[in-house]
Amino acid sequence: MIEVIYVMWLRQLKRYWRSKARLLGSLGQPILFLIAFGFGFGPTFQKAGGGNYIQFLAPGIIAMSTLFTAMFTGIEVVWDRRFGFLKETLVAPVARFQIMLGKTFGGASVAVIQGTIVFLLTLMVGFRPSITLVPLAFVFLFLIALFFTSMGIAIASKIEDMHAFPLIMNFLIMPLFFLSGALFPLNGLPKAIEVVVKLNPLSYGVDGLRSSLTGMTGFNMVTDIVVLTVLSIIMNIIGSLLFSKIEL
Amino acid sequence: MKKNKIIVVRNLSKYFKKIKAVDNISLDVEKGSIFAFLGPNGAGKSTTIKMLTTLLIPSSGEIIIDNLDCLKNKSEVRKAFGIVFQDQSLDDELTAYENLDFHGALYSVPKVLRQERIMNSLQLVNLSERENDFVKTFSGGMKRRLEIARGLIHHPKILFLDEPTLGLDPQTRNNIWGHIKQLNKEEQMTIFFTTHYMPEAEQIADKIAIIDYGKIIAQGTLAQIKEKSKSKSLDEAFLSLTGRSIRDENATSLDRMRMKRRLRR
């Protein structure tokens, strides 16, 4: 079983590493957001008494790039189905959930790497995190990656249309990102928005990252970890069920 | 179950909504034999292969592979066969070696043994020199050969080949059938294949079955099939049994009528 998960994981990482264009291309959006929002809204944020905006924004951007990469792992399932490789894995004498787990860990690892690269980039733009809780930040990064990779694969299991998948993903990713507290603090929001933000799993990831990296906290880290862990397990089970139902 | 039968199919059907893709078919394949499964486009060949290889769940009927019930012992059954799909199923972004290694790991072939088998199967299909090249740089024929090599890594008892020579030039086709015959002779591997090239089936198959509109309309040795249709060649027999009209996925009512008449005969 470990072997199956390992080879699935390894394949994912090899494919990621070999596609430098994808690696670099997916850094564009976080950099743009970081610079445009960071320097654009920075002065206003400061004047309003929020402190250094880059400091506030950086964890949000790190979460965003992880979210994007994780969700788009699903597209590999859609491609594998379209270009035939999925058949090779589905006809093998292994349980489907093992294949799903391997894919999830592979996708999540890639997403964590991508998040780490963005983390390093934020340091260059002036982000100054506190070092002590950085390991904890990686736990949050991994949980964000795990949850959204499972979600991406779950959705991909139901979608056969290669062109529909990216559209649906964008349709989901944008609200998830904008309504997660990545860009603005959670206190003093209109009630309706606050409810939406609290229902958004990414909010807990962003909050956890921000708490561990900067000490600014909205919920609290224990809540963040519990919520994300429980949701990741549930989403993984849903993903496994949907994935195991794929018929060719 | 009869010992010398490695594939036994009884009253197998598959419906997609109202369409009967496979309609109550039964067939036997003897251990170590080469079995050709023929039929026009959309006749139900691929659907049957998908059911035999556990990728599709039958609507009704029974499949016994290597004395195991295909529906109850999926994992065991999957270890017993290798398959070369009709369309490509390699990972283009991995090398030839990596594709085979991945396959070996999925079929839990131990590491050392895996390396040895990868070398042997690559040699068999003359791809040893390309082992570290990416599959995306391969030609159609090379990909096909690599898929056959991959199907052999776990030493299956049965090899399913769904139109293995589709779209390949005569040299490559010849070469591929050479490999397949060799496997059948030397390893006593049972071969179950589909093709549209009648001469291929004529030359290589021990037994032939022809499926049309989801039903098996002829089954037996080459001689028996030729006799049944009073034809000189398999090509002729095939056309006289399945008619000359060109098929879409759905048959016309005229075709169905002719089909019924033929079955009554």
Boltz contact constraints between the chains, C-beta under 6 A:
constraints:
  - contact:
      token1: [A, 3]
      token2: [B, 105]
      max_distance: 6.0
  - contact:
      token1: [A, 7]
      token2: [B, 102]
      max_distance: 6.0
  - contact:
      token1: [A, 7]
      token2: [B, 105]
      max_distance: 6.0
  - contact:
      token1: [A, 15]
      token2: [B, 93]
      max_distance: 6.0
  - contact:
      token1: [A, 84]
      token2: [B, 87]
      max_distance: 6.0
  - contact:
      token1: [A, 84]
      token2: [B, 88]
      max_distance: 6.0
  - contact:
      token1: [A, 84]
      token2: [B, 89]
      max_distance: 6.0
  - contact:
      token1: [A, 85]
      token2: [B, 89]
      max_distance: 6.0
  - contact:
      token1: [A, 85]
      token2: [B, 91]
      max_distance: 6.0
  - contact:
      token1: [A, 87]
      token2: [B, 85]
      max_distance: 6.0
  - contact:
      token1: [A, 87]
      token2: [B, 89]
      max_distance: 6.0
  - contact:
      token1: [A, 88]
      token2: [B, 89]
      max_distance: 6.0
  - contact:
      token1: [A, 91]
      token2: [B, 53]
      max_distance: 6.0
  - contact:
      token1: [A, 91]
      token2: [B, 55]
      max_distance: 6.0
  - contact:
      token1: [A, 92]
      token2: [B, 106]
      max_distance: 6.0
  - contact:
      token1: [A, 93]
      token2: [B, 75]
      max_distance: 6.0
  - contact:
      token1: [A, 93]
      token2: [B, 78]
      max_distance: 6.0
  - contact:
      token1: [A, 93]
      token2: [B, 79]
      max_distance: 6.0
  - contact:
      token1: [A, 94]
      token2: [B, 106]
      max_distance: 6.0
  - contact:
      token1: [A, 248]
      token2: [B, 55]
      max_distance: 6.0
